[in-house]
Amino acid sequence: MDPRKGLLRAGVLTMPCALGRSGTSIFKREGDGATPVAAMTLLSALRRPGYRLPLALSLPMRVARADDGWCDAPAHPAYNRAVRLPFAASAETMIRQDRLYDLVVVLDWNVRARRRGAGSAIFLHVAKPGYRPTQGCVAVSPADMARLAPFLRRGTRLRVHR
């Protein structure tokens, strides 16, 4: 079995998902490419302008702006936080050309109780074709993201097991 792929279960649904290029890790570190083995609470969501879900989410959601970013610089005070671009330190853009962030759900990995270097920007988002590995996130197909929508509620936990 490919450690970079998994199964995501939500209620009665089971669907394939992509995991980090390094598989999973119980010792997640910034830049290691691993998906953390953890139970992560769904915090909020961003959607690309014009992206429509067939059902509304019961999760705080807003439309992403061109200047939305996420700081991935461990030494910066805004590490693993939403930031405005351009940004003085390393940060990724939340509106991607590859459409992976058409809908992105922020997971509580190292967000509320931050540890420098313990990993940043761990999201649930849209998968690349063929479920190619992520940088440490969990990703599902666009169709499965729409099927998941009714289960995406504040407080819901996404659990990654080995």
C-alpha positions in Angstrom: 0.0 0.0 0.0 1.2 3.5 -0.9 1.8 5.4 2.4 1.1 8.7 0.5 -2.5 7.6 -0.1 -5.3 6.9 2.3 -9.0 6.6 2.9 -11.1 9.4 4.3 -14.3 8.3 6.1 -17.1 10.7 7.0 -20.4 9.2 8.1 -21.4 6.6 5.6 -18.9 8.0 3.0 -15.5 6.4 2.3 -13.3 8.0 -0.4 -9.6 8.0 -1.4 -7.4 10.8 -0.3 -3.8 12.0 -0.9 -1.4 12.4 2.0 2.0 13.9 2.3 4.9 13.0 0.0 6.6 11.5 3.0 3.5 9.6 4.1 2.5 10.2 7.7 4.5 11.1 10.8 4.0 11.2 14.6 7.0 13.6 14.7 5.8 16.3 12.2 8.4 19.0 11.4 8.3 22.0 9.1 9.1 21.0 5.5 9.2 17.3 6.0 6.4 16.6 3.6 4.6 14.3 6.1 0.9 14.4 7.1 0.7 14.5 10.9 -0.8 11.5 12.7 -3.3 13.4 14.8 -6.9 14.3 15.4 -7.3 17.8 14.0 -10.3 20.0 14.5 -11.8 21.8 11.5 -11.5 25.5 12.2 -12.6 27.4 9.1 -12.6 27.4 5.3 -11.7 29.6 2.4 -13.1 29.2 -1.1 -11.8 30.5 -4.4 -13.8 33.4 -5.9 -16.5 31.8 -8.1 -16.2 28.3 -6.6 -19.6 27.0 -5.6 -20.5 24.1 -3.4 -23.8 22.4 -4.0 -24.5 22.5 -0.3 -23.6 25.1 2.3 -20.9 24.4 4.9 -21.7 24.5 8.6 -18.2 25.9 9.0 -17.1 29.5 9.0 -16.1 30.2 5.4 -15.1 33.2 3.4 -14.1 34.0 -0.2 -10.3 34.1 -0.5 -8.7 37.3 -1.7 -5.7 37.8 -3.9 -3.7 39.0 -0.9 -4.5 36.0 1.3 -1.4 34.0 2.4 -0.3 31.6 5.1 3.0 32.1 6.9 5.3 29.1 6.8 8.4 30.7 8.3 9.1 29.2 11.7 11.1 32.1 13.0 8.4 34.7 12.2 5.8 35.8 14.9 3.0 35.0 12.3 4.2 31.4 11.8 1.3 29.1 10.9 -1.1 32.0 10.6 -3.1 33.7 7.9 -1.2 36.8 6.6 -1.6 39.4 3.9 0.6 39.3 0.8 3.1 40.5 -0.1 4.6 39.3 3.2 8.1 39.9 4.5 8.7 36.2 5.4 8.0 33.0 3.6 4.3 32.5 2.9 2.2 30.6 0.5 -0.7 32.1 -1.5 -4.2 30.9 -0.7 -5.4 31.4 -4.3 -3.4 28.9 -6.4 -3.3 28.6 -10.1 -3.5 24.8 -9.9 -7.0 25.1 -8.2 -5.9 22.9 -5.2 -7.3 25.6 -2.9 -10.7 26.0 -4.7 -12.0 25.0 -1.2 -9.4 24.8 1.6 -10.3 23.8 5.2 -8.0 25.0 7.9 -7.1 22.1 10.3 -6.0 22.7 13.9 -2.5 21.4 13.4 -0.2 23.6 15.3 -2.6 26.6 15.1 -4.1 27.2 18.5 -1.1 25.8 20.4 1.8 26.7 18.1 5.3 25.2 18.3 7.9 26.8 16.1 9.0 24.3 13.4 6.3 21.7 14.1 4.6 22.2 10.8 2.4 24.8 9.1 -0.4 25.1 6.6 -1.9 21.6 7.2 -5.2 21.8 5.3 -7.9 19.6 3.8 -8.0 20.6 0.1 -8.6 19.5 -3.4 -6.3 16.7 -4.7 -4.1 16.7 -7.7 -5.0 14.4 -10.5 -4.2 10.8 -9.7 -4.1 11.7 -5.9 -0.4 12.7 -6.2 1.1 13.5 -2.8 0.6 16.7 -0.9 3.2 18.7 1.1 1.6 17.3 4.3 -2.1 18.0 3.8 -5.1 15.7 3.2 -6.6 16.1 -0.2 -9.7 14.7 -2.0 -11.1 15.0 -5.5 -13.3 18.0 -6.3 -16.4 15.7 -6.5 -15.6 14.1 -3.1 -15.0 17.6 -1.6 -18.6 18.4 -2.6 -19.8 15.1 -1.1 -18.0 15.9 2.1 -19.6 19.4 2.5 -22.5 18.3 4.8 -19.9 16.8 7.2 -17.7 19.8 7.4 -18.8 21.5 10.6 -16.9 23.6 13.2 -15.6 21.2 15.8 -15.5 18.1 13.5 -12.2 16.3 13.8 -10.2 14.9 11.0 -8.2 11.9 12.3 -5.1 10.7 10.5 -4.1 7.1 11.5 -1.2 5.0 10.4 
